[in-house]
Amino acid sequence: MENNLTFHINNMAYTITVDDKFREDVVKHLSSDKNLDTREVLAAYLRVTGELYNLKQDLEVLSDKIPKL
């Protein structure tokens, strides 16, 4: 089910439409119940980017172990 998720960043409201699973993942990194500043949003972005980079590296290692056809 889709629903709206509102973030308050630098005293401005930003609303996005997300599904329930994505909402769970987003609120792990960003609080939707308080005003955030740009630094907090950037820090969350960098944390998630780091996680994705590590996953990409892990997938490349696994992919290299799969025999080529």
Legacy VTK file of the C-alpha trace (Angstrom):
# vtk DataFile Version 3.0
C-alpha trace
ASCII
DATASET POLYDATA
POINTS 69 float
0.000 0.000 0.000
1.263 3.479 -0.839
1.196 6.345 1.603
2.691 9.785 2.050
5.818 10.402 4.091
6.673 13.974 5.067
10.098 15.201 6.079
10.780 18.614 7.541
14.171 19.808 6.357
15.384 23.280 7.283
11.819 24.153 8.335
10.350 23.218 4.949
8.051 20.224 4.413
8.799 17.668 1.694
6.260 14.918 1.050
6.939 11.796 -0.969
4.698 8.850 -1.803
6.196 5.512 -0.804
5.109 1.943 -0.230
5.212 0.411 3.251
8.489 -1.500 2.783
10.334 1.531 1.421
8.942 3.644 4.256
10.442 1.244 6.811
13.859 1.519 5.170
13.762 5.297 4.884
12.786 5.978 8.487
15.717 3.825 9.647
18.002 6.563 8.352
15.917 9.748 8.577
13.515 10.816 11.272
10.150 11.945 9.966
8.943 13.335 13.289
11.374 16.225 13.772
12.939 19.049 11.801
16.149 17.927 10.116
18.980 20.090 8.939
20.874 19.606 5.702
23.822 18.044 7.531
21.628 15.224 8.898
20.175 14.503 5.456
23.629 14.466 3.872
24.969 12.160 6.600
22.092 9.726 6.025
22.709 9.822 2.273
26.396 9.078 2.760
25.641 6.173 5.138
23.264 4.583 2.628
25.678 5.184 -0.245
28.410 3.452 1.769
26.136 0.480 2.418
25.294 0.206 -1.286
28.973 0.435 -2.226
29.787 -2.427 0.165
26.940 -4.518 -1.262
28.214 -3.865 -4.773
31.699 -5.002 -3.781
30.281 -8.163 -2.190
28.249 -8.928 -5.322
31.323 -8.499 -7.521
33.277 -10.949 -5.349
30.437 -13.479 -5.561
30.050 -12.915 -9.285
33.746 -13.572 -9.847
33.351 -16.957 -8.116
30.623 -18.084 -10.533
32.085 -20.098 -13.403
31.887 -18.408 -16.788
29.875 -20.233 -19.440
LINES 1 70
69 0 1 2 3 4 5 6 7 8 9 10 11 12 13 14 15 16 17 18 19 20 21 22 23 24 25 26 27 28 29 30 31 32 33 34 35 36 37 38 39 40 41 42 43 44 45 46 47 48 49 50 51 52 53 54 55 56 57 58 59 60 61 62 63 64 65 66 67 68
